[in-house]
Amino acid sequence: MNSRYEIIIYWSATDGCFLAEVPELAGCMADGHTYQAALENVQLVIDEWLETASLLQRPIPEPRGRLMFA
């Protein structure tokens, strides 16, 4: 698993679950009924995202670590 990318996890009352987003990988997100499930699911999605980008020969961004939002 590739866990070097920043993951943002938050509760979504609308969806009734936790959502996990990876800001550096466009469209990369997952959900889960618990915080831990969302984290486990998004780690799988990160691996799939990277594998797909590699197969399609698309650029893969280097992890930047903690992102700062203003």
Residue pairs with C-beta under 8 A, 6 or more apart in sequence:
1 43
1 44
1 46
1 47
2 43
2 46
2 47
2 50
3 43
3 46
4 63
4 65
5 22
5 24
5 25
5 46
5 63
6 22
6 23
6 24
6 63
6 64
6 65
6 66
6 67
7 20
7 21
7 22
7 39
7 42
8 20
8 21
8 22
8 23
9 18
9 19
9 20
9 21
9 35
9 38
9 39
9 42
10 18
10 19
11 17
11 18
11 19
12 18
12 19
12 31
15 31
17 31
17 32
17 33
17 38
18 31
18 32
18 33
18 34
18 35
18 37
18 38
19 29
19 30
19 31
19 38
20 29
20 30
20 31
20 32
20 38
20 39
20 41
20 42
21 28
21 29
21 42
22 28
22 29
22 42
22 45
22 46
22 49
23 67
24 61
24 63
24 64
24 67
25 46
25 49
25 50
25 61
27 49
28 42
28 45
28 46
28 49
29 42
29 45
30 38
30 41
30 42
30 44
30 45
31 38
31 41
32 38
32 39
32 40
32 41
50 60
53 59
53 60
54 60
